[in-house]
């Protein structure tokens, strides 16, 4: 149509696509099986423990390499 601007005609289909996408997201979230409170607490504790163990392990390796580097630099 000669009286309409191109921006106005393209805005409506984008809004419909966004609305449809939003409805699909909400539909998928309703299908999701959410963990119970007890499962969430247990898994959170497991993640904290694993992170602490990995952090301690990497910290130990870093400390070892630091001492090894210091030993080599002092001996030369």
Buried (B, 14 or more C-beta within 10 A) or exposed (E): EEEEEEEEEEEEEEEEEEEEEEEEEEEEEEEEEEEEEEEEEEEEEEEEEEEEEEEEEEEEEEEEEEEEEEEEEEEE
